[in-house]
Amino acid sequence: MRSFPEIQNQSYDLIVIGGGINGAGIARDAALRGLKTILIEKGDFASGTTSCPSRLIHGGLRYLEYFEFNLVRESLREREILLHTAPHLVRPLQLSVPIYSDNSRPYRLIQTGMILYDLLSFDKSVPNHRMLSFAEVRQLFRALNPKALKGAAQYYDAQVVYAERLCLENILSAQDAGATVLNYVQVTDLRQSQGHISDIICKDQLTGEEFKISAGEQTVVANTAGPWVDHVLKSSDQPIRKKRLIGGTKGSHIIVPAFPGAPDTALYVEAASDNRPFFIIPWLDRYLIGTTDIPFTGDLDRVKAEDQEIEYLITETNRTIPTACLTLESVLYTYSGVRPLPSTDEKSPAGITRKHILHDHASEGVANLISLIGGKLTTYRQVGEEYVDAAYRKLGRAVPSCHTRKKALPGAIDQTDSARAEVVAQYQSRVPLAVIDYLFSLYGAKASEVLALTEQFSDLGESIVPHQLDIKAQVVYAVDSELAHTLVDICCRRTLIAMQGNYGFDALSAITETLVKHCGWSQERSDLQLAAYRTHIQTHYQPDYALAAAQA
């Protein structure tokens, strides 16, 4: 799977640098259309911005304010495609927008926006919006702050609970179509010759081994590194560009337990302090609240929610639902990501366009390099289609038709009621029904492959943590079939064990025992991974105030 000498002897049509959702979508589309493709990612797949969204597949209702109608239409079309090609991961979600007389967006404006949203999603399979009177809102959401409340709007978008797995399924689909996909491989040098990238020097982060991927005039190099786009460009042996392409903004979220007055469905609320919309969303039996939007120029590998961001989200949630009474102690987890937005003189982060841009570096003397600026979780498939079209044109070849508009992701294939019933009948004597149902929500039709491991080794049907649904077979499956190499990969991206309680620490003993027994891990490797896991949690998930209290 990681034969670097063999890779050095290969020539590729497309080299993708960056394994977030956009790089994964590009690699999948390219491989399905017949381009010989390799994707490399310096960390794990989806370990950057892709793992830090509000977990919505949405049309971007607020983009209407900036007259970005084409972006909204594109997003709504892509939402519908994902509802059909990834129904196990992407599901309809009702959202309600409380409207107050002191909001910056009055009732009539929101109503107009709702009508436009419906018109732009004319091909949707979810219901149209409806406007609610004050009395109807009070009946449905009794805990909402009633002061100055005028009514509400209700509409549908979609939720992807496991955004990391949406990315992973694109990676695995690309691999099945013939692409080479490598995580933990960092670009150390982009070498140029005669006006194009000629070689990409890489380092395997797991072993320290260095190797080369050959490029050339008949190879397109895709820089899809998200917030790290400029870092990749700076790794070149010759300057590619002096001016930054990326001017990222940080978005932070908090996760809290169910609280008094918590809504059954998602709320989309205007913050009183800055008029910025934010979400209160049911997620994994908890509530996901976010997001912020702050210019970011710090260390991209150490992005964390700051205390003032956490306090902002708590304050605005308590204002909206006075019975919530959230405090810092209510916060179970936090996470932050950096949006790879274009560098601009726009002073308001909200005013920066969310459109994606394919920046062709031919204008700067590098003929075979195209960098992606921007790109949203919702529109990753469209980005892939556009990029692969551009790659074919740059290679001077006829552009074949795209397959990803209709081709289902791996977990959605054979996801029929009869197939599911057969799996339940086969494994319900080994594994509780609640666990089987949970595995279908995580893996879709691939749940049967996870469950098959319990037939080989009975202990793999055991729970990792008592009273939680994840089982030991998932650990082995992550390593054997899903390209996981670390405890962080397993707990934070192949599963979300890290979000199930105590940052996943209660699960680590059973997981490492399983890895030693079934995956050939040594005790030394386990010990190193345990230390690395603790550092990762402290760096990315654990609030600073909680960390300080724990250390005290």
C-alpha positions in Angstrom: 0.0 0.0 0.0 2.9 2.4 0.7 5.6 1.2 -1.8 7.5 4.4 -2.4 10.1 2.9 -4.8 7.2 1.7 -7.0 5.6 5.2 -6.9 8.9 6.8 -7.9 8.9 4.7 -11.1 5.4 5.7 -12.1 4.2 8.6 -14.1 0.9 10.3 -13.2 -1.7 12.4 -15.1 -2.8 14.1 -11.9 -1.0 14.7 -8.6 -3.3 16.0 -5.8 -1.7 17.6 -2.8 -4.1 17.7 0.1 -6.6 15.0 1.3 -9.4 17.1 2.7 -12.9 16.9 1.1 -12.0 18.9 -2.0 -8.8 16.9 -2.7 -10.7 13.7 -2.1 -13.5 14.7 -4.5 -11.0 15.7 -7.2 -9.1 12.4 -6.9 -12.3 10.4 -7.0 -13.6 12.2 -10.1 -10.3 12.0 -11.9 -9.8 8.3 -11.2 -13.4 7.5 -12.3 -12.8 9.4 -15.6 -9.5 7.5 -16.3 -6.8 9.8 -15.2 -3.9 8.1 -13.5 -4.0 9.8 -10.1 -2.1 10.0 -6.9 -3.2 11.9 -3.8 -0.9 12.8 -0.9 -1.9 14.3 2.5 0.6 15.5 5.1 -1.6 14.3 8.0 -4.6 12.1 7.9 -7.4 12.4 5.4 -9.9 15.1 6.7 -7.6 16.0 9.5 -7.8 19.8 8.7 -10.7 22.0 7.9 -12.9 19.1 6.8 -13.2 17.8 10.3 -14.2 21.1 11.8 -17.5 22.2 10.0 -21.0 22.9 11.4 -21.7 19.5 9.8 -24.3 20.9 7.5 -24.9 20.3 3.8 -26.6 23.6 3.0 -27.4 26.1 0.3 -26.0 29.0 2.2 -29.1 30.9 3.1 -27.1 33.9 4.2 -25.2 34.1 0.9 -28.4 35.6 -0.5 -27.6 38.8 1.5 -24.5 39.2 -0.7 -26.4 38.5 -4.0 -24.4 35.3 -4.5 -27.3 33.6 -6.2 -25.2 31.3 -8.4 -23.4 30.0 -5.3 -26.7 29.4 -3.5 -28.1 27.6 -6.6 -24.9 25.5 -6.9 -25.0 24.6 -3.3 -28.6 23.6 -3.3 -28.1 21.4 -6.4 -25.2 19.7 -4.7 -27.2 19.2 -1.5 -29.8 17.3 -3.6 -27.1 15.2 -5.3 -25.6 14.2 -1.9 -29.0 13.3 -0.5 -29.2 10.7 -3.3 -25.5 9.5 -3.6 -24.7 9.4 0.2 -28.1 8.9 1.9 -26.5 7.0 4.8 -24.4 10.1 5.7 -26.4 13.1 4.4 -29.9 13.4 5.7 -32.6 16.2 5.6 -32.6 18.5 8.6 -35.3 21.0 9.5 -34.0 24.4 10.7 -36.0 27.2 12.3 -35.1 30.9 12.2 -36.6 32.9 15.1 -37.3 36.5 14.0 -37.2 39.3 16.5 -38.2 42.9 16.0 -34.7 44.1 17.0 -32.9 41.8 14.5 -31.0 43.4 11.7 -33.0 41.1 9.3 -36.7 41.9 9.5 -39.6 39.4 9.1 -40.3 40.4 5.4 -36.7 40.2 4.4 -36.4 36.7 5.8 -39.6 35.7 4.2 -38.3 37.0 0.8 -35.1 35.1 1.4 -37.1 31.9 2.0 -39.1 32.3 -1.2 -35.8 32.8 -3.2 -34.3 29.8 -1.4 -37.3 27.6 -2.6 -37.1 29.0 -6.1 -33.3 28.3 -6.3 -33.9 24.7 -5.1 -36.7 24.0 -7.6 -35.4 20.4 -8.1 -35.3 19.5 -4.4 -36.8 16.5 -2.6 -37.3 18.3 0.8 -40.4 20.4 1.7 -40.7 24.1 1.0 -40.4 26.7 3.7 -43.2 27.9 6.0 -43.5 31.0 8.0 -44.7 30.8 11.6 -46.7 33.3 13.6 -45.7 34.4 17.1 -48.4 32.0 18.5 -47.1 29.1 16.4 -43.5 29.7 17.5 -44.5 29.8 21.1 -46.3 26.5 20.8 -43.4 24.8 19.1 -40.5 26.4 20.9 -41.7 27.3 24.4 -38.3 27.9 25.7 -37.4 30.6 23.1 -36.9 34.1 24.5 -40.3 35.7 23.8 -39.1 39.3 24.1 -39.6 41.1 20.8 -40.3 37.8 19.1 -42.3 38.3 15.9 -42.4 34.8 14.4 -40.1 32.3 12.6 -39.2 30.7 9.3 -38.8 27.0 8.9 -37.0 25.3 6.1 -34.9 22.2 5.2 -31.3 21.8 4.5 -29.2 18.6 5.3 -26.9 17.4 8.0 -23.8 15.2 7.7 -23.2 13.9 11.2 -19.9 12.2 10.2 -18.2 14.7 7.9 -14.9 12.9 8.2 -16.4 9.7 6.8 -17.9 11.6 3.8 -14.3 12.5 3.0 -13.0 9.0 3.7 -15.6 7.4 1.4 -14.5 9.7 -1.4 -10.9 8.6 -0.7 -11.8 4.9 -0.7 -13.9 5.3 -3.9 -10.9 7.0 -5.6 -8.7 4.1 -4.5 -11.2 1.6 -5.8 -11.1 3.4 -9.1 -7.4 3.0 -9.4 -6.0 6.1 -7.6 -3.0 5.9 -5.2 -3.9 7.6 -2.0 -1.4 8.3 0.8 -1.9 9.9 4.1 1.0 11.1 6.3 3.1 12.1 3.3 4.3 15.7 3.3 5.6 17.8 0.4 9.1 19.1 1.2 10.0 20.5 -2.2 8.3 21.4 -5.5 11.0 21.3 -8.1 10.6 23.3 -11.3 12.1 22.9 -14.7 11.4 24.8 -17.9 8.3 26.4 -16.7 6.5 23.5 -14.9 6.7 21.4 -11.8 9.0 18.6 -12.6 9.4 16.6 -9.4 7.7 16.6 -6.0 9.9 15.6 -3.1 8.0 14.0 -0.3 8.6 12.6 3.2 6.7 9.8 4.8 5.7 11.1 8.2 5.4 7.6 9.6 8.9 6.3 8.8 10.9 9.4 7.8 11.5 7.9 4.3 11.9 10.4 1.5 10.8 9.7 -2.1 10.0 11.6 -5.3 6.9 11.8 -7.5 7.8 12.7 -11.0 5.7 15.3 -12.8 6.2 16.9 -16.1 4.4 18.7 -19.0 1.9 15.9 -19.2 1.1 16.0 -15.5 -1.2 18.4 -13.7 -0.4 19.2 -10.1 -3.4 20.1 -7.9 -2.7 22.2 -4.9 -5.8 21.5 -2.8 -4.2 22.0 0.6 -6.9 24.2 2.0 -5.5 26.8 4.4 -2.0 25.4 3.7 -2.1 26.3 0.0 0.4 29.1 0.4 2.7 26.8 2.5 2.8 24.3 -0.4 3.7 27.1 -2.8 6.5 28.2 -0.5 8.0 24.7 -0.6 9.1 25.3 -4.2 12.8 25.5 -5.0 11.9 28.7 -6.9 9.4 31.4 -5.9 6.0 30.7 -7.5 4.0 33.6 -6.0 4.8 36.4 -3.6 1.3 37.5 -2.7 -0.8 35.2 -0.5 -3.8 33.4 -2.1 -5.4 32.4 1.2 -6.8 34.8 3.8 -8.4 32.3 6.2 -10.9 32.9 8.9 -11.3 30.7 12.0 -14.6 29.1 12.9 -15.1 27.6 16.3 -17.8 25.3 17.8 -18.7 24.1 21.2 -20.5 20.9 22.1 -22.8 20.8 25.1 -25.1 18.2 26.6 -28.9 18.5 26.2 -30.0 21.5 28.3 -33.4 22.8 29.6 -35.3 24.1 26.7 -33.0 22.5 24.1 -34.9 22.3 20.7 -35.8 19.1 19.0 -34.6 20.5 15.7 -31.9 22.9 14.6 -32.1 26.7 15.3 -30.5 29.3 13.0 -30.3 32.4 15.2 -29.0 36.0 14.8 -26.5 36.9 17.5 -27.4 40.0 19.4 -23.8 41.2 19.9 -22.8 41.3 16.2 -25.8 40.3 14.1 -24.0 37.2 12.9 -26.1 34.1 12.4 -25.1 31.0 14.3 -26.5 27.5 14.7 -27.8 25.4 17.6 -27.9 21.9 16.2 -28.8 18.5 17.7 -25.8 16.2 17.1 -24.9 12.8 18.6 -27.4 13.2 21.5 -25.7 16.5 22.3 -25.8 20.0 20.9 -23.4 21.6 18.4 -23.3 25.4 18.7 -21.4 27.6 16.3 -19.8 29.1 14.5 -17.5 32.1 14.9 -15.8 33.9 12.0 -12.5 35.5 12.9 -9.4 36.4 10.7 -6.7 33.9 11.4 -2.9 34.2 10.8 -1.5 31.8 13.4 -0.2 28.3 13.4 -2.5 26.2 11.1 -1.5 23.0 13.0 -2.6 24.4 16.4 -6.0 25.9 15.8 -8.2 26.0 18.9 -11.3 27.7 20.2 -10.3 30.6 22.4 -12.1 31.4 25.6 -13.7 34.5 24.3 -15.2 32.5 21.4 -16.6 30.0 23.8 -18.1 32.7 26.0 -19.6 34.4 22.9 -21.4 31.2 21.9 -22.6 30.5 25.5 -23.9 34.0 25.9 -25.8 34.1 22.7 -27.3 30.7 23.3 -28.5 31.7 26.8 -30.0 34.9 25.3 -31.9 32.8 22.8 -33.0 30.2 25.3 -32.9 31.7 28.8 -33.6 28.3 30.5 -30.4 26.9 29.0 -28.2 28.5 31.7 -25.1 27.3 30.0 -21.7 28.0 31.7 -18.1 27.2 30.8 -18.5 24.0 32.8 -21.3 22.9 30.4 -18.9 22.7 27.5 -17.9 19.1 26.8 -15.7 19.7 23.7 -14.6 22.5 21.4 -13.1 22.4 17.9 -11.9 25.0 15.4 -11.0 25.1 11.8 -9.7 27.6 9.3 -11.7 28.4 6.2 -9.4 28.6 3.1 -11.0 31.8 1.9 -9.3 34.1 -0.7 -6.9 36.8 0.5 -8.8 40.1 0.2 -9.0 43.6 1.5 -12.6 42.9 2.7 -12.6 44.0 6.3 -15.7 41.9 7.3 -15.0 38.2 7.4 -18.7 37.6 6.6 -18.3 39.6 3.4 -15.6 37.4 2.0 -17.0 35.4 -0.9 -17.5 31.6 -0.3 -17.1 30.9 -4.0 -14.2 28.7 -5.0 -11.5 29.8 -7.4 -9.2 27.6 -9.5 -6.0 29.6 -9.7 -3.9 28.6 -12.7 -0.3 29.3 -12.1 0.5 29.4 -15.8 0.1 33.2 -15.4 3.1 33.1 -13.0 5.2 30.8 -15.2 4.3 27.4 -13.8 2.2 25.8 -16.5 1.1 22.6 -14.8 0.0 23.8 -11.4 -3.5 24.8 -10.4 -4.3 25.9 -6.8 -7.8 25.7 -5.3 -8.9 28.7 -3.2 -12.0 28.2 -1.1 -14.3 25.3 -1.5 -17.1 24.3 0.9 -18.1 20.9 2.2 -21.4 21.1 0.4 -19.9 21.8 -3.0 -16.9 19.5 -3.0 -18.3 17.3 -5.8 -18.8 20.3 -8.1 -15.3 21.5 -7.3 -14.0 18.1 -8.3 -15.9 18.1 -11.6 -14.7 21.6 -12.5 -11.1 20.8 -11.6 -11.0 17.5 -13.6 -12.5 19.3 -16.6 -9.7 21.9 -16.3 -7.1 19.2 -15.9 -8.2 17.5 -19.1 -8.1 20.8 -21.0 -4.6 21.5 -19.7 -3.5 18.1 -20.8 -4.9 18.8 -24.2 -7.3 15.9 -24.1 -11.0 15.7 -24.8 -13.0 16.1 -21.6 -15.0 12.9 -20.8 -18.3 13.0 -19.0 -18.4 13.2 -15.2 -19.7 10.2 -13.3 -20.0 11.6 -9.8 -23.4 13.3 -10.2 -25.1 10.0 -10.0 -22.6 7.4 -8.8 -23.2 6.5 -5.2 -20.5 6.5 -2.6 -19.4 3.1 -1.3 -21.6 3.0 1.8 -24.7 3.8 -0.3 -24.3 0.9 -2.7 -26.7 -2.0 -2.0 -28.2 -0.1 0.9 -31.6 -1.7 0.3 -34.1 -2.7 3.0 -33.8 -6.3 2.0 -30.0 -6.2 2.1 -30.1 -4.6 5.5 -32.6 -7.2 6.8 -30.2 -10.0 5.8 -27.4 -8.4 7.7 -29.5 -8.0 10.8 -30.7 -11.6 10.6 -27.1 -12.9 10.2 -25.5 -10.9 13.0 -28.2 -10.2 15.7 -27.2 -13.3 17.6 -23.6 -11.9 17.9 -24.2 -8.2 18.2 -27.1 -6.2 19.8 -29.6 -4.7 17.3 -28.8 -1.2 18.6 -25.1 -1.7 17.6 -26.0 -3.0 14.1 -28.3 0.0 13.6 -25.5 2.3 14.7 -23.0 0.7 12.4 -25.3 1.3 9.5 -25.5 5.0 10.4 -21.7 5.1 10.3 -20.7 2.8 7.5 -23.9 2.4 5.4 -23.8 -0.8 3.4 -20.2 -1.4 4.5 -21.5 -2.2 8.0 -21.6 -5.8 6.9 -17.9 -5.8 6.4 -17.3 -4.6 9.9 -19.7 -7.2 11.3 -18.0 -10.0 9.3 -14.9 -9.5 11.5 -17.0 -10.7 14.5 -17.4 -14.1 12.8 -13.6 -14.5 12.6 -12.9 -13.3 16.2 -15.7 -13.3 18.7 -14.0 -10.7 20.9 -14.4 -8.1 18.1 -18.1 -8.0 18.8 -17.5 -6.7 22.3 -18.1 -3.0 23.2 -15.1 -0.8 23.4 -16.6 1.1 26.3 -19.5 -0.3 28.3 -22.9 1.3 27.5 -21.5 2.8 24.3 -22.2 1.4 20.8 -18.8 1.2 19.2 -17.3 -2.3 19.0 -13.7 -3.6 18.7 -14.3 -4.8 15.1 -14.3 -1.1 14.1 -10.8 -0.7 15.3 -9.5 -3.6 13.2 -11.6 -2.4 10.2 -10.2 1.1 10.5 -6.6 -0.2 10.2 -7.2 -3.0 7.7 -9.6 -1.3 5.4 -9.7 2.4 6.0 -6.0 3.5 6.0 -5.9 4.4 9.7 -2.4 4.6 11.3 -2.8 6.3 14.6 -5.1 6.4 17.7 -6.2 9.8 16.6 -7.2 8.5 13.2 -9.3 5.8 14.8 -10.9 7.8 17.6 -11.4 11.2 15.8 -12.0 10.4 12.1 -12.8 6.7 11.4 -15.2 6.8 14.4 -16.1 9.7 16.7 -15.2 7.8 19.9 -13.3 11.0 21.0 -16.7 12.7 21.1 -18.5 10.0 23.1 -17.3 10.9 26.5 -14.2 11.9 28.4 -12.5 12.8 25.1 -12.2 9.1 24.3 -9.7 8.4 27.0 -12.0 5.7 28.5 -11.7 3.8 25.3 -8.0 3.8 24.8 -7.1 0.8 26.9 -9.5 -1.5 25.0 -8.5 0.0 21.6 -4.7 -0.5 22.2 -5.3 -4.0 23.5 -7.2 -4.8 20.3 -4.5 -3.3 18.1 -1.8 -5.3 19.9 -3.8 -8.5 19.6 -5.2 -8.2 16.1 -3.2 -5.6 14.2 0.4 -6.4 15.2 1.0 -3.2 17.3 3.9 -3.4 19.8 3.5 -2.1 23.3 6.1 0.5 22.5 4.0 1.8 19.6 0.9 1.8 21.8 2.7 3.9 24.4 3.9 6.4 21.8 0.4 6.6 20.3 -1.2 7.2 23.7 1.1 10.1 24.4 0.4 11.5 20.9 -3.3 11.1 21.4 -3.3 13.1 24.7 -1.3 15.9 23.0 -3.8 16.0 20.1 -6.8 16.3 22.4 -5.2 19.0 24.5 -4.2 20.9 21.3 -7.4 20.7 19.4 -10.4 19.8 21.6 -9.9 20.5 25.2 -10.7 24.2 26.2 -7.8 26.1 27.7 -9.6 26.8 30.9 -10.5 23.1 31.3 -6.9 22.1 30.6 -5.6 24.6 33.1 -8.0 23.3 35.7 -6.9 19.7 35.0 -3.2 20.6 35.3 -3.8 22.5 38.5 
